[in-house]
Amino acid sequence: MPVFQATQIVKADLDVCWKFFSDPANLSLITPPDMNFRIIFPQPLPAMYPGMIIRYHVSPLLGVKLEWITEITQVREREFFIDNQLKGPFSIWHHQHFFRQTPEGTEMKDIVTYEVPFGRIGTLFAGTIVRKRIEGIFTFRHTVIEKYFNAAG
């Protein structure tokens, strides 16, 4: 199963980072505009908690609009949270978000374990495209976070 990892140092303390990244409303700020990301449920968004279900509309590839439903399965405040796809474009989507205070700021680490639909055939035909799309999403996210937190540095 493919695994994607990204690490970034944010020039802000752990409390500031945790508050921003654990608020699902901020997902739309760090998601590429061409994905047409929109949270459908719940409205208004409560603070994140284990068992929280979030329903989105998203266009991950070729502008095709899909419903994506994730569950926040684990939360350890100021350390990590994990979301899993319940319904959406992947056969498996398991996203771990880790936060750690360092002398330089807050280290954020994302680990995404995923699987494209249709098994080996899906991987053969779409695996590389999907991987590049995930890399592009996290490159966009990295850039936005740099501007938002690190530019004033």
C-alpha positions, 0 to 999 in steps of 0.5 A, spaced: 500 500 500 502 506 498 504 511 503 506 519 502 509 523 507 510 530 508 514 534 514 514 542 515 517 546 520 512 552 522 514 558 525 509 558 530 508 555 537 505 548 538 498 551 541 497 556 535 499 550 530 494 545 534 488 551 534 489 552 526 490 545 524 485 541 528 479 546 526 476 543 520 474 549 517 481 551 515 481 545 511 479 549 505 484 554 506 490 549 505 486 545 499 488 547 492 482 551 489 481 547 483 479 541 488 472 545 489 473 543 496 467 544 501 464 542 507 457 540 507 456 537 514 456 538 520 454 546 520 456 549 524 463 545 525 464 544 532 471 543 535 474 536 533 473 530 537 474 522 536 468 519 532 467 526 528 464 525 521 465 530 516 462 530 509 465 534 504 464 535 496 471 535 492 473 534 485 480 531 486 481 529 479 478 532 472 473 536 475 469 530 477 465 532 483 465 527 489 462 526 496 468 524 501 466 522 508 471 522 513 471 520 520 476 523 526 478 516 529 483 519 534 485 525 537 491 527 542 491 534 543 497 538 541 500 531 539 496 528 533 489 526 530 487 521 525 482 521 520 480 515 515 475 515 509 469 512 510 466 514 503 470 517 497 475 516 491 480 512 495 479 504 497 483 506 503 485 513 506 488 513 513 491 520 514 495 521 520 497 528 523 503 529 528 505 535 531 511 536 535 515 543 538 522 544 536 527 549 537 525 552 530 517 552 531 512 546 530 514 540 526 508 538 522 508 531 519 503 528 515 503 520 513 498 518 508 496 511 507 492 510 501 489 505 496 486 507 489 480 503 487 480 497 483 486 494 486 492 492 481 488 495 475 486 501 478 494 502 481 496 500 474 492 505 470 491 511 475 497 510 481 502 514 478 496 520 477 494 519 484 500 519 487 502 526 483 495 529 485 497 527 492 504 530 492 501 536 488 496 537 494 501 537 499 506 542 495 500 547 495 499 546 502 506 547 504 506 553 500 500 556 503 502 554 510 509 558 509 505 564 507 500 564 512 505 562 518 512 563 516 513 569 511 512 574 517 518 570 520 
